[in-house]
């Protein structure tokens, strides 16, 4: 019994130290992405041209990594449509899929989802962001720093809260 108490005390102490370190250096859950720092830059279609994430200072940028076979990814799609309807061009939004060329685009068309898509079948951007699980949503604030990361599905309240926080950073 005494041995169990000592082991339990050790585990609790170890957990407390880990929490203390975590509070000083919060992790985004993605090895190559850090809060309050610029994310890896890439070019994506926007309107009738192209833009880079780094060129969008002054407004939040929402980046969603997803796949068609991921149920949580599909479940959150209406939230991104609502995001676009709610904020319009005040928020830049891009979704990325690493499936074979045309797979995600056909899925979006079939389900009548007007979501901007950048296909990344070579995993260049997925790798730059160290995305391995799906879905992942990254919010970049108006100053250009990562302000929010969701690894796993999110709901509208979570997304709207992250975007509101990104606006507040101006």
C-alpha positions, 0 to 999 in steps of 0.5 A: 500500500505504501508503495502505491502511495509513493508511486501516486505521489510521484505521478502527481508531482510529475504531472504538476511539473509538466503543467508548469512547463506547459503554462510557460510555453504553450504548445499548439499541438503542431511541432512546426507551429507556435503561438504569436509567431507567423505560420509557414507562408504559402500562396492560395487562390483568393478572389480573382487572383492569389494571395499569401498568408503573410500579405493578409495583415490586418484581418484574421486568416482561418486555415482548415486542413481536412480530408473527405473521409474524415467524419469530423472534417465533414461535420464542421464544414457548415461552420466554415460556410457560416464563417464566410456568410458572417464575416465575408471578406473581413476574414480570409478563409482557405481549406486544404486537402492532401488527397489526390487532385480533384478528390476534395473539389469533387466532394465540395461540388457534390455537397454544394459547399462553396468553400475555397480549396487549395489542393496539396496532394504532395503534402508540401503545406501539410508538412510545413504545418506538421499536420498529421491528424484531421481536421486541424484549424489554424487561426492567424490574428490580424497582426500575422501571428498564430492565435488559435489552433484546433486539432480535431473537430470544432463547433461554431461557438469555438470557431467564432470565439477564435475569430473574435479573439483574432480581430481583437489583436489589431 
